[in-house]
């Protein structure tokens, strides 16, 4: 039977309700607010008009407390008992369970109910439903009881506890209303005494994790090109951009962006890199300008060849192995790009790739091409659904992404008039 070390003795659990009771006994007494903590909660929410705004203000504060993990007294709760909320507030640091517990106390001081959520961080398929044990978890997040007023993708309907907003109060790059990709869809334990249960975490739809890009390119007769990229990302797409921006130095960040652009546009020289992080709005924007001396290949002084897809996506998936031992796990994601290329004077389009349209159970992809008024318009759109594809279906996933890669390498041929 599964076991846990509580009070120095081995303990067995017959079901997940038993585990919920056990963890509740360790967490609930630690979530009592004191006056200083309650005063801070009132200060943070003083001008907030909606339930979501109040929860977001508390969540943002807790996320940005310093993360430090110090497990003491492992014989009293097996290392899963948080420190008292008042102590964590006073010291302004804590680990994941301390942060979740502090947030519970702050919300409690405002009359709001919430529960700890035990989850495994790093693999959404790790937890086994048939093995009732707190030992399966390595992370703690929070579930906040909310009214119908609050509408975000990470609200679940619990059969006994009602509408619960799931939030990771440790991951400072993932704002309220979103959930880290590797936590989505995983089994997690809502810790609520007899009402607690193991449930699936919410999975956000592809459109909630979207990157939109507009590219304006100008080709000159010698093959040189100037370009402006404008990107806006939301959801987990924004989290990846935000994490890179926040946790690298400016020089390191600039180097990463340059490396990304030059992977597709060899020899590009960047003149502008302008990031804008709107974490409260769940968005991240990036504006880039660059020039390439020889982007279009000029042949025999009468032909020019170039790729409309000048740059790739930062997170492009490449599956090169012929066989695979483990399932392919895909997160929800959507990508839209519109490219407008001003064609060089004296050239017309001689050959264009055929439009592509791919549809599978786990995703879809499409491209279009149009020439109008001396300009080439190119679009591409990818929708990737949250999926775990078994090993025996690996070939279908590999072929899907190989066809995408081929479509994005396809050139346009121009000829002199």
C-alpha positions, 0 to 999 in steps of 0.5 A: 500500500502507498505510505507517507511519513506523518508524525514519524510513523508509516501511514497507509491510505485506502483512497484519495479521500484519505489522502485529502484528509491527511494533507488537510490536517497538515495545511489547514491550521497553517492558513490562519491570517494575522492582522498584518497579513490581512491588512496587506490583503486589504491594501492590495485589493483596495481599488479592485472592482471585480472578484478576478481583479482581487484574486489577481492582485493577491496572486501577483503579490505571492508569486513575486515573493522570493522562492526558498525551500527549507524543509525542517521537521520532516518527521512532522508531516513528511515535509509537506506541511507548510510554514505558518502563513503569518511567518511566511508573510513576515519573512517574505519568502517560502517554497511552493506550499508556503506560497499557496498557503500564504495566498489561502490565508490572504484570501481567507482574510477577504472572505474567500475560500481556497484549497491547496492542490497537490500536483506533480511538476514536470510530467503531466502523465506522472500521477497514477489514479490507482495509487492513492498517496501524497508521495506522488506529488512534488509541487503545490498550487491553489484552487480558489472558489469563484463565482460565475462572474469570473470567466477564465480558461483555468476554472474547473467545475468540482462536483462538491466544491463548485467552481474552482480557479486553478492557479500556480502561485509559484510560477511568476511567469504564468499569470492568473487565468493560465496554467503552466503547460506541464501541469495542464491535463495532469491528475492533481489532488484538491485538498479539502478534507472529505470533499477532496478528490483527484481531478484532471487539471484544466487544459486551455484551448489552442486559441488561448496559447496563440502567437500572431505575427505580421511580417513586412518585407521589401525585396530589392533587385539585387536580392537584399531585403529589409523586414519588420516583424510584429509579434503578439503572444498570449497564454503559454506562448507569452510565458515562453517569451516572457521567461526568456526576457525576464531571466536573461540579461539584455545582452543574452536576450539580444543574442537569443533573438539574433540567433532565432532570426538568423536561423531563417534569414542567414546573415541578418543584421538586426537594427531593432529589438523591442519587447513589451511584457504585459503580464497582467493582460497575459500578453507579450509583444515583440517588434524586430527590424532587420536587413539581409544583404543577400536574402534573394538568390539572384541567378543568371541576372534574370531569376530570383529565389526567396522564402516568404517564411523568413523566420521560424517560430521560436518553439518549432518542433523537429522530430528527426528520430526514425523510431521513438520509445516514449509518447509524443506530448503536445501542448495546446498552441495556435500560430498565425502569420501574415507576410507581405512582400513588396516585390523588387522593381522589374520582377514578376512571380514566375513560380509559387508553391502550392497551398498546403492544407493538413488536418489530423486529430492532433492539429491542422496546418494551412498556407496560402499565397496571393499576388496583388499590386506588386506584392506577395501575400503569404499566410500560414496557420498552425493549430496544435491540440493538447494530445499524448500520441502513443509510440505506435502512432509516432510516424503520423506525428513525424510526417505531419511536422515534416510536411510543415517544415517542407512547406515553410522551406518552399521558395518563390521564384521571380523572373525579370519582366 
